[in-house]
């Protein structure tokens, strides 16, 4: 199967227009219709939405989403008053070891809606905005595969990956002959450790909404340190 | 759908004024938050910008500046800024800049106004800036502390109650009351079995005898049962004194029988409660005069700490404590002088022993050095009398040192022959200080401008004070010199983390609250007091005079009173805490040992002091 998830789309705006024409599902068509920013749009003019999923495992083919947290933001503000979070009833069994990670138990999920029931709301929140995640191999593929399973049609959208940004920066810092000589290794790029480098506070991890807010804060800090409000979005999105 | 913003809620709810909000109001705040990240050294808001939010620091450090660019405040985690702008004209009043990477929670103005409207505690907190908050702090404190909340009513009982049988005649009861100096008696009925309780049936007071017997023309042979009050209200001996007070007020009675295991063990009256406050120190004073040697006095002085702690715990008014401690200090001096005269014989010529400085101002606390001097009769002849006063001074000063009043480091003590002068010499000395002032010479002599007679010809001290006032009042050059000295010791800006923050941004680990707080306050109050010719010595009394004279800008006098009270309160409370934890008390306080309340309010008090110093400079410097 042709998998475009890891492929970098060259022109996201044009690509989503095309998707809008090809899409058969009305919900997805509506989502693509909103479109996205032009490649050269400055970061300061972009509305982002930070997104985080807690899942039953790391494999989107076998595991399910159990909670979703999102918060809209821009370079100036993170809008907690527009934050959303949902518990999702997973298709597979909740594994004991994943309970240990995210602390979500069976009783939390009792009566939680099926992904289908909240999909409209979720897509409405994401439409037109640039999605920001920390580690892009969770949210986009999980959502894509879940939708394929439900409607026979996947989803695609540009994301900014704060982990990739951090990885690039750290690799750059650790690069160079002398650093290699000294055995300098790139620092950890996990969310918590990355935040510490920007003097952001430590949060309790593995609550979807908390992680989404933490990711939004991290992007604000990364832009503050390494980019400028005038940087075009094409430099960041994947 | 309700979103749980766990981290934000946990954070905000820890800090004033949000910590006092009910849960649902807190939830509304949390839901309204917008987060914003600022790198170190960036401007968050600029002077006169429009302001539409309250800012709370989630992490990082923010500095606020005055219009002239001076640092106004440095804030960290959990602290707020922007409220002044929101409350006044929606313009930024203090520009804010980050000095470290900072994450801010921004709370929209509508939410802020709504909270101010709905919650008084919130409004009080954000509206109170500087002097207002200080005033609130001092007032709410004295409310708490004055309530006699910590002492039990059994402490008030000094003797057994007078109990008479119910068939006694009113005359016989009156006679017994007169003999025992009791203003009331309890009445019992011996025929009632008291094995399970008591057999009290009534109470009779002087007022009853007056109103129901004499005024009503009742026969003095009538049984007491005819006039006694039968609605007996009593209290267990373990109740608190304030409960006794409440009970008397609520029932409009002036006497309360105190019961232990339901048996009466005492009868207290309103005046017992009133007397209670001063009793501790009065008792201490009376035992000073029973001691027969400096050694005995030194032994007794060890109890002074307990007495001090008790006063602080029972009554936090610094004026009262200062007065009591000064009274005790004077008593030590007086008793030592009596003992000295017993040992060396009566003085060959009249003299007056002086207390200077804080003791003269009635502002002594626990840690204090002795400052004293002697006025000698004009007939003094060093060759004849010198040795006597030399011995007397050493006896007293050594005795005081043994009692914990350490020797004055500036050697301002009667043992220094320079400070044993005749009446005329003292007047000449003060005249020269006042007429030819020189800031350096006055630096150490400041202390002489608070003086009081302790022993001997006390009137002489009053005469000397009157002389000083007459001379100083109109002498602008002298006042300017004194004012300049009063500006030598400046208060710090405030606190930051566990440091004292100086106005140039430097940090210190601790602060001497006497040197940096009460002393400069007393200094500046003294200048005003001399300028208006106030006869008072105590700083609070002087302030009253100063306010009445109308030389301070409106309400600034009251601000100074509150600042003085607050700094003194913190000082004496920390001394009491030191004593209670077996640490030698001092005037140094480490910010890490301060409560948030103390930090906030001390900062406000320092600001009042700093502004008052600026005013002093302006008012008395023109003529220098």
Interface residues (C-beta under 8 A of the other chain):
Chain A: X73 X76 X77 X78 X79 X80 X81 X83 X84 X85 X86 X198 X199 X200 X201 X203 X204 X207 X209 X210 X213 X216 X217 X220 X221 X224 X225
Chain B: X1 X3 X4 X5 X6 X7 X8 X30 X31 X32 X33 X34 X35 X36 X37 X38 X39 X58 X59 X60 X100 X101 X102 X103 X106
